Amino acid sequence: MKRFLLSFVFITSFTPALRLIAQDADEIIFNQYLPQYNYAGGSFVIDTGLSATKQKRAFLIWANDLWSDSINRYMSLSEYDPNLNFLTEQGNTSEKFGSIKNMFPKKIIKSRFAHVYYVLGYVINSNHKINKLNVYSSPTLYKIDGNTLGLIWSRKINVLVNANNLNTVIEYNDMVETRDKGIVLVGKYAASTRSKESVFATKINSSGTLVWRYLYKTGNDCNEAANSVAENTDGKLSITGYVKKCQTGSFTGNNDVFYLETQANGLPVAGAYTRFVWPSNLNMWADKITRYTSVAGADQLIISGYVDVLSVTGATNRQILVMNMKQNDVLITAHHIGDPKADVCNDLIVNTIAGSASDYRIYLTGQTGNYNPQTSVSADAYFLYAKFNSATGVGGIGELSTFPVTAAPYNNYRSRNGLEIKNAGDYQKFAILATGVYNTGTSSTTYTDVLLRDFADTKASCIKQFDPPVTQFSVDGKSSTVSVDTPVINLYKESWARLHQLNVKEVCNSISIDPNKALNLKTGADNSSQSLQTLRIQPNPAKSVIKIATSDGSLLAGRYNNAMIRIYNTGMQAAKTISVTSAQGSSAQLSIADMRSGVYVVQLIRGDEILGCTFIKE
């Protein structure tokens, strides 16, 4: 099973945060009443304000031990402000009082179309009954109101449970919201715990109704599963994950990476499945797929994870994997990054560089075992920044930083692992959600860590910087035909309730997130398809003149009279500012002929309300 995850989200009002200071920071989340229990985080989002309300907040998903161990858990969603002050918490309760059960939070995403959140959890080996029977595994998808954290609907996903299929395995590892407001989940399916596992994808619409589900048959005899999914500009889906290498009679073994493209309806694109075959005694693992271009039908994507290579001594050396892919499954480049000990990438985001059509910056987090001199510490969480080109891939390391803990008692830890990374302000500040295993007396405890890397902080008091090598390599691709099956699955309801508080402890400087500047907006046609009120730019891309309007076509000169329109480059430096006047009617026209080519952010600011979108200057 893929490592379990939890999730974490940030949101505030568009008024300035209380502590707008340059800072690298490190804070830890744990239970203030029962500190010997384990609390592990895994996924978070920074909310940039897609709601009509002024208050914006921060959220965290965590798994709560029922006892002081790391096995028996239930799930909840905790809410924090931008300075990591606790606000409230709600979560699943049906899994709370069992003897053998695990509820692992996997992922949280923010809707593009309404102020709601989708939360993905996974129940394994539970005694919570379905049809009065105990089942082995059941993923659960929750739709949560962004203002109240209340449950809109929940769907526990399983087969039509009977006495003969209690051990059916359904596990989802990732999800993406599609342009038609649906949710696509990807992972694996097996008829039982001792059967072959295959790649599985399911789509559920925004009302919680099953749209489609497909089991992909690739001709491989070994276990395989999807770890990540991305939606392309043309609406097709790109899926990646692992394929086991195995001997006759076995389903398991070391791993290869696969790439699969499907139509928007889930059916595979002909000829768009490739297994990237790595030497038989070594592993290659895909954990994340990220689309970084917006060219309908010809997008490019990055697959990140890890790859085993052989050191000069013949020993196995695990390093960060970065693969540059075309949408049609053609591999452009592959690089590995790292030093002699284990390096793993768990998450990656891409930022564009203004004025360039082919150069990008990529930011990664994960776990490295190379740089902590304490023998008791096996690995540290890291922040990595690298240059990236659409044709040549990774072009060099800008920085790799770790977050070694020096403050007692938290300096007595075994490992820390960066799970997800997000923009946290101005494309110069990055938040990382991590977990750490800390030695507490005679036992060890898992806590959730929130780490902040701020490029404006010249002191860098919470980090240490290093310079690992980057190596390009070749990998063989093996294509095969994909067929599909449609196993019968059912949707069952799940519970949600208000719970108690988690505490935050400053380890090295205080967290301060600026959601106003942590923009994760979409370019191009996505703007026009959103049902929430935002801005619309026409044409997009544009050469000389743009028209700025609201997405519902209402008069700018009405509600937004005297509002300010500001245009920023990706470094959030102001390029132009105009004021909305009564003469402008439903749109404001603006000359951009004197601006450099690149991606720009547009904000309409009226008091505490901000509408936004992006456009491309050709």
C-alpha positions as CSV (number, residue, x, y, z in Angstrom):
1,M,0.0,0.0,0.0
2,K,1.2,3.5,-0.8
3,R,2.4,5.5,2.3
4,F,-0.6,6.9,4.2
5,L,-1.2,10.6,3.9
6,L,-3.1,13.4,5.6
7,S,-4.0,16.8,4.6
8,F,-3.6,20.4,5.5
9,V,-5.1,23.7,4.2
10,F,-4.4,27.4,4.6
11,I,-6.8,30.3,4.2
12,T,-7.1,34.0,5.5
13,S,-8.8,37.2,4.7
14,F,-7.2,39.5,2.1
15,T,-6.3,41.8,4.9
16,P,-2.5,41.6,5.7
17,A,-1.3,38.8,7.8
18,L,-0.2,39.7,11.3
19,R,3.5,38.8,10.8
20,L,4.6,39.7,7.4
21,I,8.3,39.1,8.2
22,A,10.9,37.3,6.3
23,Q,11.3,33.9,8.0
24,D,12.3,30.3,7.6
25,A,10.1,28.6,10.1
26,D,9.4,25.2,11.6
27,E,6.4,24.3,13.8
28,I,5.0,21.1,15.1
29,I,1.4,19.9,15.6
30,F,0.6,17.4,18.4
31,N,-2.1,16.7,20.9
32,Q,-1.7,18.9,24.0
33,Y,-3.7,16.5,26.2
34,L,-2.2,13.2,25.1
35,P,1.3,14.0,23.7
36,Q,2.3,10.3,23.7
37,Y,-0.2,9.6,20.9
38,N,0.9,9.8,17.2
39,Y,-0.4,12.5,14.8
40,A,0.7,12.2,11.2
41,G,-0.1,14.7,8.4
42,G,0.0,14.2,4.7
43,S,-1.7,16.8,2.4
44,F,-2.6,20.4,2.5
45,V,-3.8,23.4,0.5
46,I,-3.4,27.1,0.9
47,D,-6.8,28.7,0.2
48,T,-6.5,31.9,-1.8
49,G,-10.1,33.0,-1.2
50,L,-12.5,31.4,-3.6
51,S,-15.5,32.3,-1.4
52,A,-17.9,35.2,-0.9
53,T,-16.9,35.4,2.8
54,K,-14.1,37.6,4.0
55,Q,-12.6,35.1,6.5
56,K,-10.1,32.7,5.0
57,R,-8.5,29.9,7.0
58,A,-5.9,27.1,7.2
59,F,-6.7,23.4,7.4
60,L,-4.9,20.2,8.3
61,I,-5.9,16.6,8.0
62,W,-4.4,14.2,10.5
63,A,-4.7,10.6,11.7
64,N,-5.4,10.3,15.4
65,D,-4.1,7.3,17.3
66,L,-6.7,5.5,19.5
67,W,-3.7,4.2,21.6
68,S,-0.1,5.3,21.7
69,D,1.0,3.5,18.6
70,S,0.9,4.1,14.8
71,I,-1.6,1.6,13.7
72,N,-5.1,2.3,14.9
73,R,-6.4,5.6,13.7
74,Y,-9.3,7.7,12.7
75,M,-9.4,10.9,10.5
76,S,-10.3,14.5,11.0
77,L,-9.8,17.9,9.3
78,S,-8.2,20.6,11.5
79,E,-8.5,24.3,10.8
80,Y,-5.8,26.9,11.4
81,D,-5.3,30.6,10.6
82,P,-2.2,31.8,8.6
83,N,-0.1,31.9,11.8
84,L,-1.1,28.3,12.6
85,N,-3.4,29.2,15.4
86,F,-6.0,26.5,15.9
87,L,-9.6,27.3,14.9
88,T,-11.7,24.2,14.8
89,E,-11.7,20.5,13.8
90,Q,-14.2,18.1,12.4
91,G,-13.8,14.5,11.2
92,N,-14.9,10.9,10.8
93,T,-16.3,9.2,13.9
94,S,-17.5,5.8,12.7
95,E,-13.9,4.5,12.7
96,K,-13.1,5.9,16.1
97,F,-14.0,3.1,18.5
98,G,-12.9,-0.1,16.9
99,S,-10.4,-2.8,17.9
100,I,-8.7,-3.3,14.6
101,K,-9.0,-0.5,12.1
102,N,-7.1,2.2,10.3
103,M,-8.5,5.3,8.7
104,F,-5.6,6.9,6.6
105,P,-6.2,10.4,5.2
106,K,-4.7,10.5,1.7
107,K,-5.5,13.8,0.0
108,I,-7.3,17.1,0.3
109,I,-8.0,19.4,-2.7
110,K,-9.8,22.7,-3.0
111,S,-12.6,23.1,-5.6
112,R,-12.1,25.6,-8.5
113,F,-15.8,26.1,-8.7
114,A,-17.2,26.6,-5.2
115,H,-15.9,27.1,-1.7
116,V,-15.8,23.4,-0.9
117,Y,-13.0,20.8,-0.2
118,Y,-12.8,17.2,-1.3
119,V,-11.1,14.9,1.3
120,L,-10.0,11.4,0.4
121,G,-9.5,8.8,3.1
122,Y,-8.8,5.0,3.1
123,V,-10.1,2.5,5.6
124,I,-8.2,-0.8,5.9
125,N,-8.9,-3.9,8.1
126,S,-11.8,-2.2,9.8
127,N,-14.5,-3.6,12.0
128,H,-16.9,-0.8,10.8
129,K,-19.6,-2.8,9.1
130,I,-21.1,-2.5,5.6
131,N,-24.3,-4.4,5.1
132,K,-23.6,-5.8,8.6
133,L,-20.4,-7.3,7.4
134,N,-16.7,-6.5,8.1
135,V,-14.8,-5.6,5.0
136,Y,-11.1,-5.3,4.3
137,S,-10.8,-1.9,2.6
138,S,-13.0,1.0,1.7
139,P,-11.9,4.4,0.4
140,T,-14.1,7.3,1.5
141,L,-14.6,10.6,-0.3
142,Y,-15.9,13.6,1.6
143,K,-17.3,16.9,0.2
144,I,-16.8,19.5,2.9
145,D,-18.3,23.0,3.1
146,G,-15.4,25.5,3.1
147,N,-17.1,28.0,5.4
148,T,-18.4,25.7,8.1
149,L,-16.3,22.5,7.6
150,G,-19.6,20.7,7.7
151,L,-20.2,17.6,5.6
152,I,-22.1,18.1,2.3
153,W,-21.9,14.4,1.4
154,S,-19.7,11.4,1.9
155,R,-19.2,8.3,-0.2
156,K,-17.6,5.1,1.1
157,I,-16.6,3.1,-2.0
158,N,-16.8,-0.6,-2.1
159,V,-18.3,-3.5,-4.0
160,L,-21.8,-4.6,-3.4
161,V,-20.7,-6.3,-0.1
162,N,-21.6,-9.9,0.5
163,A,-20.0,-12.8,2.4
164,N,-17.9,-13.8,-0.7
165,N,-16.2,-10.5,-1.4
166,L,-15.2,-9.1,2.0
167,N,-11.5,-9.0,1.1
168,T,-11.9,-7.0,-2.1
169,V,-9.1,-4.3,-2.2
170,I,-10.0,-0.8,-3.4
171,E,-7.5,1.9,-2.7
172,Y,-7.2,5.3,-4.1
173,N,-3.9,7.3,-3.8
174,D,-4.7,10.6,-5.6
175,M,-7.6,12.6,-7.0
176,V,-8.1,15.6,-9.3
177,E,-11.1,17.9,-10.0
178,T,-12.0,18.0,-13.7
179,R,-13.3,20.8,-15.8
180,D,-16.8,19.5,-15.6
181,K,-16.6,19.7,-11.8
182,G,-16.2,15.9,-11.3
183,I,-13.6,14.2,-9.1
184,V,-11.4,11.5,-10.7
185,L,-9.8,9.0,-8.2
186,V,-6.9,6.7,-9.1
187,G,-5.3,3.8,-7.3
188,K,-5.7,0.0,-7.4
189,Y,-8.3,-2.8,-7.3
190,A,-8.0,-6.5,-6.6
191,A,-10.6,-9.2,-6.1
192,S,-9.0,-10.2,-2.8
193,T,-5.9,-9.5,-0.7
194,R,-4.2,-12.5,-2.5
195,S,-5.1,-11.5,-6.0
196,K,-3.3,-9.5,-8.6
197,E,-3.7,-5.7,-8.1
198,S,-4.5,-3.6,-11.2
199,V,-4.7,0.1,-11.9
200,F,-8.2,1.5,-11.1
201,A,-9.8,4.8,-11.7
202,T,-13.2,6.1,-10.7
203,K,-15.1,9.3,-11.5
204,I,-17.7,10.8,-9.1
205,N,-19.6,14.0,-10.0
206,S,-20.0,17.0,-7.7
207,S,-23.3,15.6,-6.4
208,G,-21.7,12.4,-5.3
209,T,-23.0,10.2,-8.1
210,L,-20.8,7.5,-9.7
211,V,-20.1,8.5,-13.3
212,W,-17.7,5.8,-14.5
213,R,-15.1,3.3,-13.2
214,Y,-12.5,1.3,-15.1
215,L,-10.0,-1.4,-14.2
216,Y,-7.1,-1.1,-16.7
217,K,-5.7,-4.4,-18.0
218,T,-2.2,-3.7,-19.4
219,G,-0.9,-7.3,-20.0
220,N,1.3,-7.2,-16.9
221,D,1.2,-10.2,-14.6
222,C,2.4,-8.4,-11.5
223,N,0.8,-6.0,-9.1
224,E,0.5,-2.4,-10.4
225,A,-1.2,0.7,-9.1
226,A,-1.7,4.4,-9.9
227,N,-0.2,6.9,-7.5
228,S,-1.0,10.2,-9.3
229,V,-3.3,11.8,-11.9
230,A,-3.4,15.1,-13.7
231,E,-5.9,16.7,-16.1
232,N,-4.5,18.0,-19.4
233,T,-5.5,21.1,-21.2
234,D,-7.7,19.2,-23.6
235,G,-9.5,17.4,-20.8
236,K,-7.7,14.0,-21.1
237,L,-6.2,12.4,-18.1
238,S,-2.5,11.5,-17.4
239,I,-1.9,8.7,-14.9
240,T,1.3,7.4,-13.4
241,G,2.3,4.8,-10.8
242,Y,4.3,1.6,-10.4
243,V,4.4,-1.9,-12.0
244,K,6.0,-4.6,-9.9
245,K,8.7,-6.9,-11.3
246,C,7.9,-10.4,-10.2
247,Q,8.9,-14.0,-10.6
248,T,6.5,-16.7,-11.8
249,G,3.9,-17.4,-9.1
250,S,4.4,-14.1,-7.4
251,F,2.6,-10.7,-7.8
252,T,5.2,-8.6,-6.1
253,G,8.9,-7.5,-6.4
254,N,10.8,-4.3,-7.3
255,N,9.2,-1.5,-9.3
256,D,9.1,0.0,-12.7
257,V,7.2,3.2,-13.6
258,F,4.2,3.4,-16.0
259,Y,2.5,6.2,-17.8
260,L,-1.1,6.0,-19.1
261,E,-3.3,8.6,-20.9
262,T,-7.0,8.3,-21.0
263,Q,-9.9,10.2,-22.6
264,A,-11.9,12.4,-20.3
265,N,-14.4,9.6,-20.1
266,G,-11.8,7.3,-18.6
267,L,-11.3,5.1,-21.7
268,P,-7.6,4.6,-22.6
269,V,-6.1,6.6,-25.5
270,A,-4.8,4.1,-28.1
271,G,-1.1,3.6,-27.9
272,A,-0.6,5.8,-24.9
273,Y,0.6,3.3,-22.3
274,T,4.3,2.8,-21.6
275,R,6.1,0.9,-18.9
276,F,9.6,2.3,-18.3
277,V,11.7,-0.7,-17.6
278,W,14.5,-0.3,-15.2
279,P,17.3,-2.9,-14.4
280,S,15.7,-5.9,-12.7
281,N,17.5,-5.5,-9.3
282,L,16.6,-1.9,-8.9
283,N,13.5,0.2,-8.3
284,M,12.0,3.2,-10.1
285,W,8.9,4.7,-8.4
286,A,6.5,7.5,-9.6
287,D,4.8,9.4,-6.8
288,K,3.5,12.6,-8.6
289,I,2.6,13.7,-12.1
290,T,2.4,17.5,-12.8
291,R,1.2,19.2,-16.0
292,Y,3.3,22.3,-16.6
293,T,2.2,23.5,-20.1
294,S,-1.2,24.6,-21.5
295,V,-1.1,23.3,-25.2
296,A,-4.3,21.5,-26.0
297,G,-3.4,18.0,-27.2
298,A,0.3,18.5,-26.8
299,D,0.9,19.2,-23.1
300,Q,4.1,18.3,-21.3
301,L,4.3,16.8,-17.8
302,I,6.8,16.0,-15.0
303,I,6.8,12.7,-13.2
304,S,8.7,12.7,-9.9
305,G,9.5,10.1,-7.4
306,Y,12.7,8.1,-6.9
307,V,15.1,5.8,-8.8
308,D,17.7,3.3,-7.5
309,V,21.2,3.7,-9.1
310,L,24.4,1.8,-8.4
311,S,27.2,3.6,-6.6
312,V,30.9,3.0,-7.6
313,T,31.0,0.3,-4.8
314,G,28.1,-1.5,-6.4
315,A,25.7,-0.6,-3.5
316,T,22.2,0.6,-4.2
317,N,21.8,4.4,-4.1
318,R,18.2,5.8,-4.1
319,Q,17.9,9.2,-5.6
320,I,15.3,11.8,-6.6
321,L,13.6,11.1,-10.0
322,V,12.5,13.8,-12.4
323,M,11.1,12.6,-15.8
324,N,10.0,15.1,-18.5
325,M,7.1,13.6,-20.5
326,K,5.0,14.5,-23.5
327,Q,1.3,13.9,-23.2
328,N,1.4,11.2,-25.9
329,D,3.7,9.1,-23.6
330,V,7.0,10.1,-25.3
331,L,9.8,10.5,-22.7
332,I,11.9,13.7,-23.3
333,T,14.5,13.5,-20.5
334,A,15.1,11.7,-17.2
335,H,17.4,13.0,-14.4
336,H,18.2,11.8,-10.9
337,I,19.4,14.1,-8.1
338,G,21.2,13.1,-5.0
339,D,24.2,12.0,-2.9
340,P,25.3,8.6,-1.7
341,K,22.5,8.0,0.8
342,A,18.7,7.7,0.1
343,D,16.9,10.7,-1.5
344,V,13.2,10.5,-2.3
345,C,10.8,13.0,-3.8
346,N,7.2,13.0,-2.5
347,D,5.8,16.2,-4.2
348,L,6.7,18.8,-6.8
349,I,5.2,22.1,-8.0
350,V,6.2,24.1,-11.1
351,N,6.3,27.9,-11.5
352,T,6.7,29.7,-14.8
353,I,9.4,32.3,-15.5
354,A,8.0,35.5,-16.9
355,G,9.2,36.2,-20.5
356,S,10.2,32.6,-21.2
357,A,8.1,30.0,-23.1
358,S,10.4,27.1,-22.2
359,D,12.1,27.8,-18.8
360,Y,10.5,27.0,-15.5
361,R,11.4,26.6,-11.8
362,I,10.5,23.4,-10.0
363,Y,10.2,23.0,-6.2
364,L,10.4,19.6,-4.6
365,T,10.1,18.1,-1.1
366,G,10.7,14.7,0.3
367,Q,13.3,12.9,2.4
368,T,17.1,12.8,2.4
369,G,19.4,10.7,4.5
370,N,22.6,12.5,3.4
371,Y,23.2,15.6,5.5
372,N,22.5,15.1,9.2
373,P,25.7,14.1,11.2
374,Q,23.7,12.6,14.1
375,T,23.8,8.9,13.8
376,S,20.4,8.6,15.4
377,V,18.8,10.6,12.6
378,S,18.1,8.5,9.5
379,A,16.5,11.2,7.3
380,D,15.5,14.9,7.1
381,A,12.8,16.7,5.2
382,Y,14.1,18.9,2.4
383,F,13.2,21.8,0.2
384,L,14.7,21.7,-3.3
385,Y,14.7,24.3,-6.0
386,A,15.9,23.5,-9.6
387,K,15.9,25.1,-13.0
388,F,13.9,23.2,-15.6
389,N,13.6,23.4,-19.4
390,S,10.9,21.9,-21.5
391,A,13.4,20.4,-23.9
392,T,16.4,19.6,-21.7
393,G,14.8,18.9,-18.3
394,V,16.6,19.7,-15.0
395,G,19.3,22.3,-15.7
396,G,20.9,22.6,-12.3
397,I,20.2,22.9,-8.6
398,G,19.4,26.4,-7.2
399,E,19.2,25.1,-3.6
400,L,18.7,22.0,-1.5
401,S,17.9,22.8,2.1
402,T,17.2,20.6,5.1
403,F,15.4,21.5,8.3
404,P,17.6,20.0,11.1
405,V,16.0,20.5,14.5
406,T,18.3,21.9,17.2
407,A,15.7,23.0,19.9
408,A,15.2,20.5,22.8
409,P,13.3,18.2,23.2
410,Y,12.5,18.0,19.5
411,N,16.1,17.7,18.4
412,N,15.9,14.1,19.7
413,Y,14.2,12.7,16.5
414,R,14.7,9.8,14.2
415,S,13.5,11.1,10.9
416,R,11.4,13.8,9.2
417,N,9.7,13.5,5.8
418,G,8.4,16.3,3.5
419,L,5.1,15.1,2.1
420,E,3.7,18.1,0.2
421,I,4.8,21.5,-0.9
422,K,2.8,24.6,-1.9
423,N,3.3,28.3,-2.8
424,A,2.9,30.3,0.4
425,G,3.3,33.9,-1.0
426,D,4.8,35.8,-3.9
427,Y,6.3,32.6,-5.4
428,Q,9.2,33.2,-3.0
429,K,7.7,31.6,0.1
430,F,7.0,27.8,0.2
431,A,5.1,25.8,2.8
432,I,5.9,22.1,3.4
433,L,3.8,19.6,5.3
434,A,6.0,16.9,6.8
435,T,5.9,14.2,9.5
436,G,8.5,13.5,12.1
437,V,9.3,10.5,14.3
438,Y,10.4,11.9,17.7
439,N,11.9,10.0,20.6
440,T,9.7,10.6,23.7
441,G,11.0,8.8,26.7
442,T,11.2,5.1,26.0
443,S,9.0,5.2,22.9
444,S,8.8,7.2,19.7
445,T,5.9,9.4,18.5
446,T,4.9,10.7,15.1
447,Y,4.0,14.4,14.9
448,T,3.0,16.6,12.0
449,D,5.5,19.3,11.0
450,V,4.8,22.6,9.1
451,L,8.0,24.0,7.5
452,L,8.4,27.3,5.7
453,R,11.1,28.3,3.2
454,D,11.2,32.0,2.5
455,F,13.7,33.3,0.0
456,A,13.5,36.7,1.5
457,D,15.0,35.4,4.7
458,T,18.7,36.0,4.3
459,K,19.5,34.6,7.7
460,A,18.1,31.2,6.9
461,S,18.1,30.3,10.6
462,C,16.0,27.1,10.3
463,I,17.7,25.5,7.3
464,K,21.1,24.3,6.1
465,Q,21.9,24.4,2.4
466,F,23.7,21.8,0.2
467,D,24.5,21.1,-3.4
468,P,23.8,17.6,-4.6
469,P,24.8,16.5,-8.1
470,V,22.3,16.2,-11.1
471,T,22.7,13.3,-13.6
472,Q,20.8,12.7,-16.8
473,F,20.1,9.0,-17.7
474,S,18.3,6.9,-20.2
475,V,15.5,4.4,-19.6
476,D,13.8,2.0,-21.9
477,G,10.1,2.3,-22.7
478,K,7.8,-0.7,-23.4
479,S,4.4,0.1,-24.9
480,S,1.4,-2.2,-24.7
481,T,-2.3,-2.2,-25.5
482,V,-4.7,-1.5,-22.6
483,S,-8.2,-3.0,-22.3
484,V,-10.7,-2.2,-19.5
485,D,-13.1,-3.9,-17.2
486,T,-15.9,-2.3,-15.1
487,P,-16.2,-4.0,-11.7
488,V,-19.4,-3.3,-9.9
489,I,-18.9,-0.8,-7.0
490,N,-21.4,0.8,-4.6
491,L,-21.4,4.0,-2.7
492,Y,-22.2,4.0,1.0
493,K,-22.6,6.9,3.5
494,E,-20.1,7.9,6.1
495,S,-20.2,10.1,9.2
496,W,-18.6,13.4,10.1
497,A,-18.6,15.3,13.5
498,R,-17.0,18.1,15.4
499,L,-13.9,17.0,17.5
500,H,-11.4,18.5,19.8
501,Q,-8.3,20.6,19.5
502,L,-4.7,20.0,18.4
503,N,-1.8,22.1,19.7
504,V,1.0,23.8,17.8
505,K,4.5,24.2,19.1
506,E,7.1,26.6,17.6
507,V,10.4,24.7,17.0
508,C,12.3,27.3,14.9
509,N,10.6,30.6,14.2
510,S,6.8,31.0,13.7
511,I,4.8,30.1,10.6
512,S,3.3,33.0,8.7
513,I,1.5,32.2,5.4
514,D,0.2,34.9,3.1
515,P,-2.7,33.5,1.2
516,N,-3.3,36.8,-0.6
517,K,-0.1,36.1,-2.6
518,A,-0.1,32.3,-2.7
519,L,-1.9,32.3,-6.1
520,N,-2.6,29.0,-7.8
521,L,-4.8,30.3,-10.6
522,K,-5.4,28.7,-13.9
523,T,-4.7,30.2,-17.4
524,G,-6.7,30.1,-20.6
525,A,-10.2,28.7,-21.0
526,D,-10.5,27.4,-17.5
527,N,-11.5,30.9,-16.4
528,S,-14.6,31.0,-18.5
529,S,-15.8,27.6,-17.2
530,Q,-15.8,28.5,-13.5
531,S,-19.2,29.1,-11.8
532,L,-17.7,31.1,-9.0
533,Q,-17.3,34.9,-9.5
534,T,-13.8,35.6,-10.9
535,L,-12.2,37.5,-13.7
536,R,-12.2,36.7,-17.4
537,I,-9.5,37.9,-19.9
538,Q,-10.1,38.1,-23.7
539,P,-8.3,37.2,-25.8
540,N,-6.0,34.8,-23.9
541,P,-3.2,34.5,-25.0
542,A,-3.1,38.2,-26.1
543,K,-0.6,40.3,-28.1
544,S,-1.5,44.0,-27.7
545,V,-4.9,44.6,-26.0
546,I,-6.9,42.7,-23.4
547,K,-10.5,43.1,-22.1
548,I,-11.0,42.4,-18.4
549,A,-14.5,41.4,-17.3
550,T,-16.2,39.4,-14.5
551,S,-17.0,35.7,-15.2
552,D,-20.7,36.3,-15.0
553,G,-20.7,39.3,-17.3
554,S,-21.9,41.8,-14.8
555,L,-21.0,45.5,-15.2
556,L,-17.6,46.4,-13.9
557,A,-18.9,49.9,-13.6
558,G,-21.7,48.8,-11.3
559,R,-20.6,46.8,-8.3
560,Y,-16.9,47.3,-9.0
561,N,-16.9,51.1,-9.8
562,N,-13.7,52.7,-8.5
563,A,-12.1,49.3,-7.9
564,M,-8.4,48.9,-8.7
565,I,-7.2,46.5,-11.4
566,R,-3.6,45.4,-10.9
567,I,-1.4,43.2,-13.2
568,Y,1.6,41.4,-11.7
569,N,4.3,39.3,-13.2
570,T,5.0,35.8,-11.7
571,G,7.4,37.5,-9.3
572,M,4.3,39.4,-8.0
573,Q,5.9,42.7,-9.2
574,A,3.3,45.2,-10.3
575,A,3.4,45.8,-14.1
576,K,0.2,48.0,-14.5
577,T,-2.5,49.5,-12.4
578,I,-5.8,51.1,-13.6
579,S,-9.0,52.2,-11.9
580,V,-12.5,51.0,-12.9
581,T,-14.7,54.0,-14.0
582,S,-18.3,54.4,-14.8
583,A,-17.5,54.8,-18.5
584,Q,-16.1,51.2,-18.8
585,G,-19.4,49.3,-18.7
586,S,-19.0,45.6,-18.7
587,S,-15.3,45.4,-19.3
588,A,-12.1,47.3,-19.0
589,Q,-9.8,47.5,-22.0
590,L,-6.1,47.7,-21.4
591,S,-3.0,48.0,-23.7
592,I,-0.3,45.4,-23.0
593,A,1.8,46.0,-26.1
594,D,4.7,47.4,-24.0
595,M,4.8,44.3,-21.7
596,R,7.2,41.5,-22.0
597,S,6.0,38.0,-23.1
598,G,5.1,35.7,-20.3
599,V,2.4,34.8,-17.7
600,Y,0.7,37.6,-15.7
601,V,-1.6,37.6,-12.7
602,V,-4.6,40.0,-12.8
603,Q,-6.4,41.1,-9.6
604,L,-9.5,43.3,-9.2
605,I,-9.4,44.7,-5.7
606,R,-12.5,46.3,-4.1
607,G,-12.1,46.6,-0.3
608,D,-11.5,43.2,1.1
609,E,-12.8,41.5,-2.0
610,I,-10.3,40.3,-4.6
611,L,-11.1,38.6,-7.9
612,G,-8.3,37.1,-10.0
613,C,-7.2,35.2,-13.0
614,T,-4.1,34.9,-15.2
615,F,-3.3,35.5,-18.9
616,I,-0.5,34.9,-21.3
617,K,1.2,37.8,-23.1
618,E,2.6,36.5,-26.4
